[in-house]
Each structure stands twice: as structure tokens, then as C-alpha cells.
Amino acid sequence: MNQTIHATALVDQSARLGEGVVVGPYAVIEKDTDIGAGTVIGPHVVVYAHTRIGKACRVHAGAVIGDAPQDLAYEGAETFLEIGDSCTIREGVTLHRGTKPGTCTRVGNHCFLMANSHVAHNVTLGDGVILANGVLLGGYVEVGDRAFISGNAVVHQFCRVGRVAMISGCAGLSKDLPPFCVMHGAAINRISGLNVVGMRRAGLSSDDRLAVKRAFAMLFRSGLNTRQAVEQMREAFPSGPAAELWQFAEHAQRGICVMGTEA
């Protein structure tokens, strides 16, 4: 096959490399790995066993892909990491496999993971997710499609970040952040408004954006508690993007973020 593997790279014979894969100097690719066509593995990258990387990805220098989880409960079981197509993984990024036997950490298509960001065990990233430099995602975090997490933000284990949500730089999240919401910078669990630009870029119509704004007001500005707000939102918005807000809040196990910009 038409592949380019640098003379100093170490590639296990059982590794499955697609057409046009490029492997840079001093890269290490272990056994039982699968790298899709057209993917470029940069210098000093390590791809550990039980990792799948999709097509047309770019993994930059020094990234560590599919290492064992940083979890004291991990006992060496066979676990997995799956990365979708057309992802960019910048310098020093770390992505870890699942913890429990047979479990998987998953990264969607068209994701952009900037330098030194960390994706812990059993995390799930949707399509088009962007993690800026230094983002830390704890174990079992779920991030919806097209969410944007800014530099040095920290997300506690088991938290959820909704679709098209945005977390500002240096923020801390230990509750769930609903879809389309913006979390205030350098704050903990504080929402500052809606990601209006993100909704427009995601293709939401003007009617859908207006409905989301109304649902947002019910959830965060009506004075109702979450249960009461969800009941009213279910009646007012039975379907569409606005319904995602009450559906997300209804299933929050850690509670949801609150309105306000103070730290």
C-alpha cells in the first residue's frame, strides 16, 4: 500500500495502516491498532494498543493516543479508544482508553483537540467538538456536537456538556451545562447567556433560535425551580431544538449550572 513510514518509527507488524498513511520520525504504533487512510502521525507520537483512528486525521508531535487510564480502579483489562474521521490532534494531547473491561473512550468526526488538552477514560465527544489548549476532561464526561471548550477549562468527571454549548477560558464545571448555553469565564457552574453565534453557525433557523431563547428564559430567568421549569417547557416546546433544553435538564444527574456571572 502507498504508505510513508519514517526509518526511525516503530510500527508493530499487526498494526493496520490504511492507504496513504504517513508515520513521522520516532513515532511508535503498537499492536492491534487501526489507522485510517490518509491519516498523518507526527514525530514522537505514541499510539497504544486497542486504538482506532479514522480517516484523514492529523496527529501532531508528541501526542499520546490510547494509553492506559489514570484511574486507580483500572486493573489492566482490555479497553479501547476510537477516534473518528478528519480530526486534528495537536501537540502533547493525551487521550486514554476506557477503564472497565470492554469499555471505550470515543471521539467523533471533525473534532479539533488543541495543544496539551486531555481526554480521560470513557469520555464521549460528539462531532465537531473543539477543545482549546490545556482543557482537562475528567472520566466519563460527555460533550455534545459542536461544543466549544476554551483554554484551561476543567470539566469534572461524569459531567455533561450539551450540544453547541460553550465554556469560556479558565472556567470550572462540576454540574451539567445545557445545550446552547455559554458558561462564564473563570467561574464555576455559572451561565452567562446563550451561544447565539454558535446556534447560527450550527444551522438553527431564526424560529428555532427564538424558541431556544424562550426556553432558556423559562429555565433560568422565570424564578421556577428546575422541575417546575421542565414541566412548563415540556408543554410549550414538545419538539425541536428548544426541547433539547428541558430534555437535558430532566436527565441531569449532577444538577445543572445556574444563571449568573459571579465567580
N, C-alpha and C positions, 0 to 999 in steps of 0.2 A: 504493500500500500504506500501511497505517497505521504510519507511522514518525515519530519526532520527532528532527529534526536541528537543533541549535543554529545560529543565524545565523553564528557565528564559526567553526564547524567546516569543515574542508576534506575533502570526500569525493569521490574520483575517480568519474567517471561510470560506469566499468566495474566498480566495487565492487558486489557482490551482497549486499544487506541484506534479511533476512527480515522477516516480519510482526512489528510491534511493537518493532523495534529502536530504541533511544534512543542518540543520539550527543551528548555533552556539549560544553560550550564549549571552543573551541580544540583540539579533537581533530583528528587527521589520519589519514585512511584512504586508503591508496594503491590503485593499480590491482591487478587480479587478486586481490582479497580476497573472502572469503565469510564473512559473519557471520549466524549462525542466528537464528531467530525468538525474540523476547523477550530478547535479549541487550542489556545496558546497557554502553555505552562511556563512561567517565567523562571529566572535563575533562583536557585536556592529554595524553591517551593518544595514542600513535602506533602504528598498525597498518600494518606494511610489506607490500609486495607478496608474493604467494605464501603468504599466511597464511589458514588456515581456522579459524574459531572457531565452536563448536557452539551449540546452542540453550540459552536460559535461563542464560547466563553473566553474570557481573558483573565488569567490569574497572574497577578504581578509578584514582584520579587519578595521572597521571604514569607509568603503566606503559608499557614499550616492548616491543612484541609483534612478533616476526618480523624483527628486524634481522639484518644480516649477521653470521656467526660471528666470534668473536675467535680466529681461527686463522690463523697465517702461511701455511698451506698453501692457504687459500681463494683462489681466482682469479676470483671473480665469477660462478661458474656459477649456473644456476637451481636453487635448492634450496627446501625447503618447511618449514612449521610447521603442525601440526594439533593443535587443542585440542578435546577432547570436549565433551559437554553438561554443563550445571549446574556449571560450575567457577567458583570465586571467585578472582580475581587481584587482590591488594591493591596499595597504593601503592608505586610505584617498582620493581615486579617487572620483570625482564628475561628474555625468552625468545628464543633465537636459532635461526635456521634451520640446516639441515644444511650440511656442508662440501663433500663430494664431489657432483658433478653428479647431480641427481635424488634425492638423499637427503633425509630428513625427520627433524625433531625431533617427538616425539609426546607429548601429554599426554592421559591417559584421562578418563573421566567422573567427575564429582563430586570433583574434586581441589580442594584449598584451598592456595593459594600465598600465604603471608603477606608482609608488607611487606619490600621490598628483598631478597627471595630471588632467586637467579639460576639459570636452567636453560640450560646451554650447548648447543652444537651436537650434534645426533644423540643427545641424551638420550631415553630412553623412560620415561615414568611410567605405571604401571598405574592402575586405577580406585581412587578413594578415597584417594589419596596426600595426605598433609599435609606441607608444608614450612613450618616456623616462620620467624620473622623472621631475615633475614640468612643463610639457608642458601646454600651455594655448591656446585653440582653441576658437575663438570668434564665435558668432552666424552665422549660415548658411555656415560655412566653409565646403568644400568638399575635401576629401582626397582619392586618388585613391588606388587601390590594391597594397599591399606590400610596400607602402611608409614608410619611417622611419624618425621620427621627434625626434631629440636629446634633451637632457636635457635643461630645462628652455627656450626653444624656444617659441616664441609668434607668433601666426597667426591671423591677423586682420579679422574681420567679412567679410563675403562674398568672401573671397579668395578661390582659388582652388590650391590643390597640386596634381600634376599628378602621374600617376602610376609609381611605382619603383623610385620615386624621394626621395631625402634625404636632410633634413635640419640639419645643424650642430648645436652644442650646443650654446645657448645664442643668436641665430640669431633672427631677426625680419622680418616678411613677411607681406607686405601690398599690394603686387601685386601677380599675379598668377605665380606659379612655374611649368614649363612644365614637362612632363613625362621624366624620366630617368636622370634628372639634379640634381646636388648637389649644395646646397646653402651654401656659405662660412660661417664659424663660426663667431659669434659676429659681423655680418654685417647685413645691411638692404637691401633686394632685390638684392643681388649680387650673381651671379652664378660663381662657380669656376671650373666646368667641368661636366663630366658625371659619373653616378653611374655604372661604369663598372662591379664591383663585384656584385652589385645588379641585373644587367641585366643577368649576367651569372647564378646567383642563381635562377632567375625567369624563366630560361629555354630558353632564346633567343639564337638562333643559331649564329654561327660566322658571317654568311652572314647578318643576321638581325642586329647584333651589329655594323657591318661595315656600314650598311645603316643608322643606327641611328647616328653614328659619322659624316657621310657626311651631313645628315640633320641638325645636331647640328651646324656644321661649316657654313652652309648656313644661319641659323637663327641668329647666334651670332658673326660670325667672317668674314662675307662677306662684311661688310660695308653697306649692304642694310637695309632700314627700315623694320619694321615688315610686312607691307602689301606687299612690293616688295619680301621679302624673302618667304612669304607664297605662292605667285604666282609661284615662281620658284620651291619650294618644292612640290607643288601640281602636277606639271608636272613631276618632277623627281621621286617622291615617291607616286604613286597613292594609294598604299595599304601597309599593313604590319605595324610593329611597328614604322618605320620611319615616316609613315603618321600620327601617333598619335601626333607628334610634331606640324605639321602645322595645324592639326585639332584643337588641344588645343589652339594654338596661335590665330587662326581665331575667336574663340569664347570667348576670354578673355575680360571681361567687365572692369576690373581694370587695364589693361595693364599687360605685363609680366616682369619678372625680367631681369636684364641686366648682361652682362659679366663683370667680374672684381672682385678683392678681397679686394679692399679698403673699409673701413667702411663708 
